[in-house]
Amino acid sequence: MIVSASAPESIAACADCIRSGGLVGLPTETVYGLAADASNEAAVAKIFSCKGRPPDHPLIVHVSAQDGGMAGVAHFCAQVPAFARQLMAAYWPGPLTLILPRRAGVGAAAAGGQDSIGLRCPAHPAAQALLAALRDGAGGAHEVWGLAAPSANRFGRVSPTTAGHVQSELGTELLVLDGGPCEVGIESTIIDCTRGAPVLLRPGAIGRVQVEQACGRKVLSNEELDTQAQQGPRASGTLESHYAPNATVRLMDAKALQTALNLLQGTLGKETGPTIAIYARAPLQKLPQSTVLRRMPDDASATAQQLFAVLRDFDERRVKLIWVEEPPDTLEWEAVRDRLQRAAA
């Protein structure tokens, strides 16, 4: 059931559902999450079951912006490096997840059994309204310190960016808080803060240059530190194949894309609808009749905001192939390239 985030009774209903051990579709500025009380092991287990997600694949825990997010951090974390505090001050609330040392006995199920835990303070007002309601112990209700909330989709599939996407993915019985389309459109940047330096595990809207400017430290790649002696923690969205639509995704440059289209001329009919979907920035010629074209924006942020919705639309059209023009090899496009490469893996 989809309920409007603008209605106070919707926030109250979602808070009641979470407190009773249920799941809620949660709007954030990145993508919609499948939320449960991060301290309730049975509720967290429902997330893994609903998504078909391996139980050792960790979940990101979302905390309230009250006290700058520090109350939630203090509840879940054993210690917080100084550079991590600088990143919180600069980018919380916002699309930045920090991997931190986990307090013993807290959040183990959400952390996938690791001694670290990923925390984020979302910027979406509906997410913060729900987190604030859950921190309120009025009427004897227990206080919820954080929401484990991976993307609200089947494991490995395209992330949802609207309430309708969540419902089509997980069914009408799930309570979904409708906060409108997601503003960012791809998942948060993940920085590992457990190895003495900021390590980029997943690119997102907050780029490595912004991270370096905020904390005054060079951001390292996971490959630079991921040795047998210093192996990093597992993190969400870092598997080789992820964010995948039903159709097969292929990345190619503009020249190869036009060449492939030229070869298709006259070989595809239009009787059964489009067979190939194309997402590209370059102007293309000689499009076969059995193709559908969406123009990719020239701006990386605009592309990120619409990317998952475009892939879902192509799937709804039942195309068999999705051809995507490779994004530019620049830092601002890093997050979009990451999602497309994993979708095509």
MOCORPE-V913723 format. One record per residue. N is the residue number from 0. RES is the residue in one letter. PHI is phi in whole degrees, 0 to 359 (none if undefined). PSI is psi in whole degrees, 0 to 359 (* if undefined). BURIAL is 1 if it has 9 or more other C-alpha atoms within 8 Angstrom, else 0. Layout:
# MOCORPE-V913723
n:N res:RES phi:PHI psi:PSI burial:BURIAL
n:N res:RES phi:PHI psi:PSI burial:BURIAL
This chain:
# MOCORPE-V913723
n:0 res:M phi:none psi:130 burial:0
n:1 res:I phi:265 psi:129 burial:1
n:2 res:V phi:235 psi:148 burial:1
n:3 res:S phi:283 psi:133 burial:1
n:4 res:A phi:290 psi:344 burial:1
n:5 res:S phi:281 psi:349 burial:0
n:6 res:A phi:265 psi:123 burial:0
n:7 res:P phi:304 psi:325 burial:0
n:8 res:E phi:293 psi:335 burial:0
n:9 res:S phi:291 psi:317 burial:1
n:10 res:I phi:299 psi:316 burial:1
n:11 res:A phi:296 psi:319 burial:1
n:12 res:A phi:295 psi:319 burial:0
n:13 res:C phi:292 psi:322 burial:1
n:14 res:A phi:296 psi:318 burial:1
n:15 res:D phi:298 psi:319 burial:0
n:16 res:C phi:298 psi:315 burial:1
n:17 res:I phi:297 psi:314 burial:1
n:18 res:R phi:297 psi:331 burial:1
n:19 res:S phi:273 psi:6 burial:0
n:20 res:G phi:92 psi:15 burial:1
n:21 res:G phi:268 psi:181 burial:1
n:22 res:L phi:248 psi:149 burial:1
n:23 res:V phi:223 psi:137 burial:1
n:24 res:G phi:284 psi:119 burial:1
n:25 res:L phi:247 psi:123 burial:1
n:26 res:P phi:284 psi:136 burial:1
n:27 res:T phi:227 psi:175 burial:1
n:28 res:E phi:288 psi:341 burial:1
n:29 res:T phi:270 psi:284 burial:1
n:30 res:V phi:220 psi:172 burial:1
n:31 res:Y phi:283 psi:139 burial:1
n:32 res:G phi:251 psi:161 burial:1
n:33 res:L phi:256 psi:102 burial:1
n:34 res:A phi:258 psi:144 burial:1
n:35 res:A phi:210 psi:161 burial:1
n:36 res:D phi:301 psi:116 burial:1
n:37 res:A phi:295 psi:342 burial:1
n:38 res:S phi:264 psi:359 burial:1
n:39 res:N phi:258 psi:103 burial:1
n:40 res:E phi:299 psi:322 burial:1
n:41 res:A phi:294 psi:321 burial:0
n:42 res:A phi:292 psi:319 burial:1
n:43 res:V phi:298 psi:322 burial:1
n:44 res:A phi:298 psi:328 burial:1
n:45 res:K phi:296 psi:325 burial:1
n:46 res:I phi:299 psi:310 burial:1
n:47 res:F phi:300 psi:319 burial:1
n:48 res:S phi:292 psi:315 burial:0
n:49 res:C phi:296 psi:321 burial:1
n:50 res:K phi:277 psi:341 burial:1
n:51 res:G phi:71 psi:37 burial:0
n:52 res:R phi:261 psi:137 burial:1
n:53 res:P phi:302 psi:135 burial:0
n:54 res:P phi:292 psi:347 burial:1
n:55 res:D phi:263 psi:7 burial:0
n:56 res:H phi:265 psi:109 burial:1
n:57 res:P phi:295 psi:155 burial:1
n:58 res:L phi:253 psi:152 burial:1
n:59 res:I phi:272 psi:135 burial:1
n:60 res:V phi:259 psi:128 burial:1
n:61 res:H phi:261 psi:132 burial:1
n:62 res:V phi:240 psi:160 burial:1
n:63 res:S phi:290 psi:149 burial:1
n:64 res:A phi:282 psi:354 burial:1
n:65 res:Q phi:303 psi:137 burial:0
n:66 res:D phi:61 psi:30 burial:0
n:67 res:G phi:66 psi:19 burial:1
n:68 res:G phi:85 psi:356 burial:1
n:69 res:M phi:288 psi:333 burial:0
n:70 res:A phi:295 psi:316 burial:1
n:71 res:G phi:295 psi:321 burial:1
n:72 res:V phi:298 psi:315 burial:1
n:73 res:A phi:297 psi:328 burial:1
n:74 res:H phi:290 psi:319 burial:1
n:75 res:F phi:264 psi:340 burial:1
n:76 res:C phi:248 psi:145 burial:1
n:77 res:A phi:280 psi:323 burial:1
n:78 res:Q phi:202 psi:158 burial:0
n:79 res:V phi:227 psi:114 burial:1
n:80 res:P phi:300 psi:155 burial:0
n:81 res:A phi:301 psi:320 burial:0
n:82 res:F phi:292 psi:332 burial:1
n:83 res:A phi:292 psi:320 burial:1
n:84 res:R phi:297 psi:323 burial:1
n:85 res:Q phi:296 psi:321 burial:1
n:86 res:L phi:292 psi:321 burial:1
n:87 res:M phi:299 psi:315 burial:1
n:88 res:A phi:297 psi:326 burial:0
n:89 res:A phi:278 psi:322 burial:0
n:90 res:Y phi:233 psi:4 burial:1
n:91 res:W phi:257 psi:138 burial:1
n:92 res:P phi:292 psi:145 burial:1
n:93 res:G phi:168 psi:181 burial:1
n:94 res:P phi:276 psi:56 burial:1
n:95 res:L phi:227 psi:122 burial:1
n:96 res:T phi:254 psi:134 burial:1
n:97 res:L phi:245 psi:129 burial:1
n:98 res:I phi:270 psi:121 burial:1
n:99 res:L phi:230 psi:159 burial:1
n:100 res:P phi:298 psi:132 burial:1
n:101 res:R phi:270 psi:141 burial:1
n:102 res:R phi:294 psi:137 burial:1
n:103 res:A phi:299 psi:135 burial:0
n:104 res:G phi:83 psi:6 burial:0
n:105 res:V phi:234 psi:127 burial:1
n:106 res:G phi:66 psi:25 burial:1
n:107 res:A phi:296 psi:320 burial:1
n:108 res:A phi:294 psi:316 burial:1
n:109 res:A phi:295 psi:330 burial:1
n:110 res:A phi:276 psi:3 burial:1
n:111 res:G phi:64 psi:27 burial:1
n:112 res:G phi:82 psi:1 burial:1
n:113 res:Q phi:280 psi:164 burial:1
n:114 res:D phi:270 psi:13 burial:1
n:115 res:S phi:235 psi:163 burial:1
n:116 res:I phi:215 psi:142 burial:1
n:117 res:G phi:267 psi:126 burial:1
n:118 res:L phi:238 psi:143 burial:1
n:119 res:R phi:216 psi:147 burial:1
n:120 res:C phi:247 psi:100 burial:1
n:121 res:P phi:290 psi:151 burial:1
n:122 res:A phi:268 psi:348 burial:1
n:123 res:H phi:292 psi:130 burial:1
n:124 res:P phi:299 psi:327 burial:0
n:125 res:A phi:291 psi:320 burial:1
n:126 res:A phi:298 psi:317 burial:1
n:127 res:Q phi:291 psi:326 burial:1
n:128 res:A phi:297 psi:319 burial:1
n:129 res:L phi:291 psi:317 burial:1
n:130 res:L phi:298 psi:321 burial:1
n:131 res:A phi:294 psi:319 burial:1
n:132 res:A phi:297 psi:324 burial:1
n:133 res:L phi:284 psi:335 burial:1
n:134 res:R phi:282 psi:344 burial:1
n:135 res:D phi:277 psi:113 burial:0
n:136 res:G phi:269 psi:23 burial:1
n:137 res:A phi:300 psi:146 burial:0
n:138 res:G phi:73 psi:16 burial:0
n:139 res:G phi:84 psi:4 burial:0
n:140 res:A phi:290 psi:143 burial:0
n:141 res:H phi:285 psi:150 burial:0
n:142 res:E phi:278 psi:131 burial:0
n:143 res:V phi:256 psi:121 burial:1
n:144 res:W phi:271 psi:344 burial:1
n:145 res:G phi:187 psi:157 burial:1
n:146 res:L phi:247 psi:118 burial:1
n:147 res:A phi:289 psi:125 burial:1
n:148 res:A phi:208 psi:82 burial:1
n:149 res:P phi:287 psi:173 burial:1
n:150 res:S phi:300 psi:143 burial:1
n:151 res:A phi:273 psi:67 burial:1
n:152 res:N phi:212 psi:168 burial:1
n:153 res:R phi:297 psi:146 burial:1
n:154 res:F phi:303 psi:129 burial:0
n:155 res:G phi:87 psi:353 burial:0
n:156 res:R phi:268 psi:182 burial:1
n:157 res:V phi:292 psi:132 burial:1
n:158 res:S phi:290 psi:148 burial:1
n:159 res:P phi:272 psi:141 burial:1
n:160 res:T phi:237 psi:7 burial:1
n:161 res:T phi:220 psi:162 burial:1
n:162 res:A phi:297 psi:323 burial:1
n:163 res:G phi:298 psi:323 burial:0
n:164 res:H phi:300 psi:317 burial:1
n:165 res:V phi:299 psi:313 burial:1
n:166 res:Q phi:296 psi:318 burial:1
n:167 res:S phi:292 psi:333 burial:0
n:168 res:E phi:277 psi:317 burial:1
n:169 res:L phi:243 psi:358 burial:1
n:170 res:G phi:102 psi:166 burial:0
n:171 res:T phi:278 psi:347 burial:1
n:172 res:E phi:283 psi:337 burial:0
n:173 res:L phi:290 psi:135 burial:1
n:174 res:L phi:282 psi:120 burial:1
n:175 res:V phi:240 psi:126 burial:1
n:176 res:L phi:271 psi:113 burial:1
n:177 res:D phi:273 psi:108 burial:1
n:178 res:G phi:249 psi:19 burial:1
n:179 res:G phi:84 psi:178 burial:0
n:180 res:P phi:297 psi:144 burial:0
n:181 res:C phi:290 psi:137 burial:1
n:182 res:E phi:286 psi:321 burial:0
n:183 res:V phi:273 psi:310 burial:1
n:184 res:G phi:94 psi:344 burial:1
n:185 res:I phi:230 psi:163 burial:1
n:186 res:E phi:294 psi:165 burial:1
n:187 res:S phi:294 psi:156 burial:1
n:188 res:T phi:294 psi:137 burial:1
n:189 res:I phi:245 psi:124 burial:1
n:190 res:I phi:243 psi:123 burial:1
n:191 res:D phi:279 psi:123 burial:1
n:192 res:C phi:247 psi:22 burial:1
n:193 res:T phi:258 psi:359 burial:1
n:194 res:R phi:239 psi:26 burial:1
n:195 res:G phi:85 psi:355 burial:0
n:196 res:A phi:205 psi:154 burial:1
n:197 res:P phi:290 psi:127 burial:1
n:198 res:V phi:237 psi:125 burial:1
n:199 res:L phi:280 psi:117 burial:1
n:200 res:L phi:260 psi:328 burial:1
n:201 res:R phi:211 psi:124 burial:1
n:202 res:P phi:286 psi:154 burial:1
n:203 res:G phi:205 psi:202 burial:1
n:204 res:A phi:295 psi:330 burial:1
n:205 res:I phi:269 psi:111 burial:1
n:206 res:G phi:277 psi:170 burial:1
n:207 res:R phi:297 psi:327 burial:1
n:208 res:V phi:295 psi:319 burial:0
n:209 res:Q phi:296 psi:321 burial:0
n:210 res:V phi:296 psi:314 burial:1
n:211 res:E phi:297 psi:320 burial:1
n:212 res:Q phi:294 psi:325 burial:0
n:213 res:A phi:285 psi:325 burial:1
n:214 res:C phi:248 psi:354 burial:1
n:215 res:G phi:68 psi:22 burial:0
n:216 res:R phi:234 psi:146 burial:1
n:217 res:K phi:290 psi:134 burial:0
n:218 res:V phi:275 psi:124 burial:1
n:219 res:L phi:265 psi:158 burial:1
n:220 res:S phi:273 psi:157 burial:1
n:221 res:N phi:298 psi:325 burial:1
n:222 res:E phi:294 psi:330 burial:0
n:223 res:E phi:293 psi:329 burial:0
n:224 res:L phi:249 psi:348 burial:1
n:225 res:D phi:279 psi:69 burial:1
n:226 res:T phi:259 psi:171 burial:0
n:227 res:Q phi:299 psi:328 burial:0
n:228 res:A phi:282 psi:336 burial:0
n:229 res:Q phi:221 psi:58 burial:0
n:230 res:Q phi:286 psi:135 burial:0
n:231 res:G phi:280 psi:168 burial:1
n:232 res:P phi:288 psi:156 burial:0
n:233 res:R phi:288 psi:150 burial:0
n:234 res:A phi:216 psi:157 burial:1
n:235 res:S phi:296 psi:145 burial:1
n:236 res:G phi:68 psi:25 burial:0
n:237 res:T phi:246 psi:7 burial:1
n:238 res:L phi:289 psi:153 burial:0
n:239 res:E phi:301 psi:318 burial:0
n:240 res:S phi:253 psi:122 burial:1
n:241 res:H phi:197 psi:167 burial:1
n:242 res:Y phi:56 psi:34 burial:1
n:243 res:A phi:265 psi:130 burial:1
n:244 res:P phi:284 psi:176 burial:1
n:245 res:N phi:291 psi:322 burial:0
n:246 res:A phi:289 psi:155 burial:1
n:247 res:T phi:282 psi:128 burial:1
n:248 res:V phi:261 psi:133 burial:1
n:249 res:R phi:231 psi:131 burial:1
n:250 res:L phi:262 psi:138 burial:1
n:251 res:M phi:205 psi:157 burial:1
n:252 res:D phi:284 psi:172 burial:0
n:253 res:A phi:298 psi:321 burial:1
n:254 res:K phi:294 psi:315 burial:0
n:255 res:A phi:295 psi:326 burial:0
n:256 res:L phi:295 psi:314 burial:1
n:257 res:Q phi:295 psi:322 burial:1
n:258 res:T phi:298 psi:317 burial:0
n:259 res:A phi:296 psi:321 burial:0
n:260 res:L phi:293 psi:322 burial:1
n:261 res:N phi:298 psi:321 burial:1
n:262 res:L phi:292 psi:335 burial:0
n:263 res:L phi:277 psi:346 burial:1
n:264 res:Q phi:308 psi:124 burial:1
n:265 res:G phi:84 psi:356 burial:0
n:266 res:T phi:261 psi:346 burial:0
n:267 res:L phi:246 psi:133 burial:1
n:268 res:G phi:267 psi:182 burial:0
n:269 res:K phi:239 psi:10 burial:0
n:270 res:E phi:294 psi:323 burial:0
n:271 res:T phi:257 psi:15 burial:0
n:272 res:G phi:87 psi:180 burial:0
n:273 res:P phi:294 psi:141 burial:1
n:274 res:T phi:256 psi:328 burial:1
n:275 res:I phi:235 psi:134 burial:1
n:276 res:A phi:251 psi:144 burial:1
n:277 res:I phi:232 psi:134 burial:1
n:278 res:Y phi:233 psi:106 burial:1
n:279 res:A phi:211 psi:154 burial:1
n:280 res:R phi:269 psi:324 burial:1
n:281 res:A phi:289 psi:145 burial:0
n:282 res:P phi:292 psi:130 burial:0
n:283 res:L phi:244 psi:149 burial:0
n:284 res:Q phi:240 psi:163 burial:0
n:285 res:K phi:56 psi:49 burial:0
n:286 res:L phi:288 psi:125 burial:1
n:287 res:P phi:299 psi:156 burial:1
n:288 res:Q phi:296 psi:328 burial:0
n:289 res:S phi:267 psi:43 burial:1
n:290 res:T phi:231 psi:156 burial:1
n:291 res:V phi:234 psi:133 burial:0
n:292 res:L phi:244 psi:131 burial:0
n:293 res:R phi:238 psi:132 burial:1
n:294 res:R phi:278 psi:129 burial:0
n:295 res:M phi:282 psi:132 burial:0
n:296 res:P phi:298 psi:155 burial:0
n:297 res:D phi:282 psi:346 burial:0
n:298 res:D phi:262 psi:132 burial:0
n:299 res:A phi:296 psi:318 burial:1
n:300 res:S phi:295 psi:319 burial:0
n:301 res:A phi:295 psi:322 burial:1
n:302 res:T phi:295 psi:316 burial:1
n:303 res:A phi:300 psi:318 burial:1
n:304 res:Q phi:297 psi:327 burial:1
n:305 res:Q phi:256 psi:353 burial:1
n:306 res:L phi:305 psi:305 burial:1
n:307 res:F phi:292 psi:325 burial:1
n:308 res:A phi:296 psi:322 burial:1
n:309 res:V phi:296 psi:314 burial:1
n:310 res:L phi:298 psi:321 burial:1
n:311 res:R phi:294 psi:320 burial:1
n:312 res:D phi:298 psi:318 burial:0
n:313 res:F phi:298 psi:319 burial:1
n:314 res:D phi:298 psi:319 burial:1
n:315 res:E phi:297 psi:333 burial:0
n:316 res:R phi:279 psi:358 burial:0
n:317 res:R phi:61 psi:36 burial:1
n:318 res:V phi:288 psi:156 burial:1
n:319 res:K phi:264 psi:333 burial:1
n:320 res:L phi:229 psi:143 burial:1
n:321 res:I phi:236 psi:116 burial:1
n:322 res:W phi:258 psi:125 burial:1
n:323 res:V phi:237 psi:131 burial:1
n:324 res:E phi:290 psi:131 burial:1
n:325 res:E phi:300 psi:134 burial:1
n:326 res:P phi:291 psi:161 burial:0
n:327 res:P phi:302 psi:148 burial:0
n:328 res:D phi:272 psi:66 burial:0
n:329 res:T phi:231 psi:163 burial:0
n:330 res:L phi:298 psi:324 burial:0
n:331 res:E phi:293 psi:336 burial:0
n:332 res:W phi:263 psi:5 burial:1
n:333 res:E phi:302 psi:316 burial:1
n:334 res:A phi:292 psi:319 burial:1
n:335 res:V phi:295 psi:316 burial:1
n:336 res:R phi:301 psi:318 burial:1
n:337 res:D phi:301 psi:312 burial:1
n:338 res:R phi:295 psi:320 burial:1
n:339 res:L phi:289 psi:322 burial:1
n:340 res:Q phi:296 psi:321 burial:1
n:341 res:R phi:287 psi:325 burial:1
n:342 res:A phi:295 psi:329 burial:1
n:343 res:A phi:269 psi:352 burial:1
n:344 res:A phi:294 psi:* burial:0
